[in-house]
Amino acid sequence: MRRGAKLTDCPAQVSADFGGDTVADTADTRTPAQIEADIRRRRAVLAETLDEIGVRVHPKTVVGDAKARVVANVDHTLGRAYVRVNRAVSDVKGQFVDAEGSPRLERMVPAALLVVGVVGLLTVTARRRKG
């Protein structure tokens, strides 16, 4: 449409903008049966569009979509956490086991002594509180 032109100056452009046949054209050569068929077709398309909109904005659909997004986010978060924990366990295991899978005693013995010391300290502290 040219600049400054009125909407009614170019009915073909108006109908093209809205995706339909020329409605404002006064030289319509369609028969009444064709016009009625076009109206029925447009009503059917409009009814289908309204049904789709109704399904999209229905509260159950909105809640279902929100739940699906939350579940996807939780799954993604849990997946990342699992990978991190698995990596940490592998790193710790790598500190106490060599490449062949045999234990590294030079690292296991000090770690075991540390664990025994902490457990002993907690036991002594617990007995003092009771007694």
N, C-alpha and C positions, 0 to 999 in steps of 0.2 A: 504494500500500500504506500502510496506516495505521501510525502510530508504535507500536512495541512489538509489532506483529503478527509472527508467525512466518512463515517462508518457506512452510510448508505450509498456512498459513491461507488463502492466496489463490492457488490454482494458476493461475487465469487471468492474474493479474498476473505471476506468475513466467514463464509462457510468453510473455507480451507483452514482457517485459524481454529475453528471449533471441531474439525474433523467430520463434518457432515456434508450432505448435498446442499446445493444452493436453495435456501428457504426464501430469501428476499427477492429472488428472481421472479419477475412478473411474467416471463415467457416460459413458464413451466409446462412442459409437454407431456407430463405424466398423466395417466388416467386416474380416476378416483380410486380404482382398485389398487393401483401401484402406490398411491399416496397412503392408503389404509395399510397396505402391507409394510410400507416403510415405517409408519407409526407403530405398528405391532412389533416390528423388529427393534426399533429404538426403545420401546417399552420393555421388551424382554432383556435387552442389554442393560438398561437402567435398573431393572429389578435384580438382575444378577449382580451388578455392582453394589447395590444397596445390601443385598444378602452378604456379600463378601465383607463389606464395611461392618455390618452387624456382627458377624463372627469375630472380626478383629477386635472390636471394642467391647465384646461381651465380657463381663467380669471373670467368668471361668477361664476364658482364653487369656486375659491379661494376667491373672494369677498363675496360670499354667506356664506362660512365657517367663514370668518373673522367677518361678521355681526352677525352670530349666536353666536360666542364666545363673542362679545361685548355685545349683548343683554343678554346672560346668566350672564355675569359679572355684568351688570347693575341690572338685576333682583335680583341677589344675594346680591348686595350692598343695593338696596332699601329694600329688605326683612330684612336685618340686621338692617337698619336704622328704619324701621317700628317697629321692636321688641324693639329696644332701646327706641324709643319715647313712645311706649305703656307702657313699664316698667316705664319710668319716670313719665308719667301721672298717672299711678297706684300708684306710690310712693307718688306723690303730693296729690292725692285723699286720700290716706291712712293717710296723715297728718291732713286732715280736716274732715274726716268722720270716725266714729268708726265702729266696726265690725258689728253692727246691721244696719248700713246705716244712722244713724242719725248724723247731723252735730255736730262738736266739736266747740262750741262757744268760748271756751277759746283760740282757735287758729285762728278762723275765724275773730273775731273782730280786733285783732291787724293787721292781714293781710289786712283787708278791710280799716282800718285807714291808713296803709302805702300806699295802692293804691290811696286813696283819696288825701293824702298829695303829692304824686308824680304828680298826674294829676293837682292838684292846683298849684304846683310849676311850671310845664310846661306852664300852662295857664298864670300865672303872667309873666313869662319870655317872652312869645310870645307877650303879650300886651306891654311890655316895649320896645321891638324891633320895633314894629309898631309905637308907639307913640313918 
